[in-house]
């Protein structure tokens, strides 16, 4: 259980910091709430698309693979946010928003895959 919960705790901790900072940085750069809303909604749109596509292509992979992929993509999201703030380019924030949507769906699939794998083991061990 700890192999699941410790990475999840660290991921959610960094995600909470990034989800607090990202809108502030984008709004300060653009001075437009509309542009901020469009950039943030792009994350939800790509999340919806990934929600339809990922289960078909990632069902063969283990929860460990999805965790590893989610950590890498979260790091890329962090880099795009840093580059966007450093170079003052909205394109980095658009890319970051897309990556954020992908990362969030991978994180959801990781949790679901872990739960399914462990509930299957529990059922097999109980003799049902």
PyMOL commands that set and color helices and strands:
alter all, ss='L'
color gray80, all
select helices_A, chain A and resi 2-30+33-57+63-87+90-126
alter helices_A, ss='H'
color red, helices_A
deselect
rebuild
show_as cartoon
